[in-house]
Amino acid sequence: MNVPEPLPDARVGPRTGGLPGAQSEALPEPHPRWDMQLRLTDWTHAVAAFGFTERQARFLVEVMIHGGVFVPRQYCTFAGIVHGQKTHNFLKKLVERGYAVPIQVGPLHRGRVFRVRFKPLYTAIEQTDNRHRKTASLGRMVERLMILDAVLADRTKTWLGTEHDKMAYCARLPTPLPYDQRPQIVFGTPPDHTIRYFPDKLPIGIGRAGRDPVLLYLVTRPEPDDFRLFLGRHHEFLTHVYEWTIRVLVPQPFAPAITRFGHGAREELAWPISNATFEELEWYFPERQRRLRARAGPPRLDDRYANDCLAFRSARFRTLFRLWQERGDRALWNARSVTIKDALARGQGRVEFVRLSRQYLHLARLVGAA
C-alpha cells in the first residue's frame, strides 16, 4: 500500500420580479447525456448570474457540493491569490447579500468559517434540499473543511459530490453497475422502505473519460470499524472499475491510528475468506441473527454456535456481520471474491494514507465530535 507525502496545502439566476423593461429568457434545454464537466459549467454560469465572477462562482459551486462551508484561505488557494482586497470584497458581498453567514470560532476568534446558506444558490445547482446549507455542529464543519481541502488540492480529478452524479457515473461505466450492487443502506421493510445510495456522502474523483476513480475517506475515529464498513459497501463498485485509489485523509490527532487502518484495509481488501469459512458463516450469521431477535432468556450455547462465536469475534467478522445484515449473502460472496486482491497485486488498486498537517483554526481536535 502506498503512503504518499501529504497533500499540498440548475440554470436558475436571480428573478426579474416582472419589473417593467426587464428581459427574461426561457430556460435552455438540459443536455441529452450526463457529463460532469458540462454540469459544472452550467452550475457555474447559474451561480455567476447572482453577481459573481466566473472564478468566484466556480468556487462557490465546489463549496456547496462538498460541504457548504469554507475558510478564506481556501478561496485564496483556489483563485491563486493572496489574501487581500479581492478576497475581502468577495466575502463582504457574500455576507451583505445574505448568501453566507460568518461564524467566529475559537476562544481568541482567530478565524472565521463561512457557511453558504442562501437557498436560491443551491437551487441554481439543482440542490435545493441539500443539507449543507443548514446549521451544523462545529466538529462537522471542520470535517467538511478537510474534505474541501482534499478536493481543491487535486485538480486532476473531477469530483462527484451528489448522489445523483455518483449514480449517473455508475450507469455509464464500461460495464454499468446494477442498482443492487451500488453502495447503499435500506431503511424499513419492502415495500415500505427507503434506499440511500452512497450513504457515506464522501466525494469520488474521476479522471479523464471517467477513469481511475479516487474514493476519499476521512478518519474521524481512532478505530477503523466505520472504515471497514465503507470498504465493504464499495466492494462491488471497485470490481467494476479498471483502476482505483482509496485516499484516506488522516487528521493529526488520528495519525497514530494509521497502522490500524492499514491492517483493516488489508483484511477487508486483500484477504478473501476461504470456502470453508464461507460455508460456516452461511450457517452462523442467520443463527446469530435469530438468537439476537429472540432474546428469550439466556442463550443456548451449543458447541457449534459457541465455537463460531469464538472463531468470528474479530473486527473483520463483526463488520462482515453488519454488512450481511444490510446486504444478505451478497456480503459473503464479496468477502470470498479475489478480484480486489488481484487488483492490488497488479497495482491497479491502491490505498493511500494522507496526513493532514493544517491546523484548521486549531479545531482539528473536534473531528469525530459531530
Buried (B, 14 or more C-beta within 10 A) or exposed (E): BEEEEBBEEBBBBEEEEEEEEEEEEEEEEEEEEBBBEEBBBBBBBBBBBBEBEEBBBBBBBBBBBBBBBBBBBBBBBBBEBEEEEBBEEBBEBBBEEEBBBEBEBEEEEEBBBBBBBBEBBBBBBBBBEBEBBEEBEBBBBBBBBBBBBBBBEBEEBBBBBBBBBBBBBBEEBEEEBEEEBBBBBEEEEEEEEEBEBBBBBBBBBBEEEBEBBBBBBBBBEEBBEBBBBBBBBBBBBBBBBEBBBBBBBBBBBBBEBBEBBBEBBBBBBBEBBEEEBBEBBEEBBEBBEEBEEEEEEEBEEEEEBEEBEEEBEEBBBEBBBBBBEBBEEBBBEBBBBEBBBBBBEEEBBBBBBBBBEBEBBEBBEBBBEB
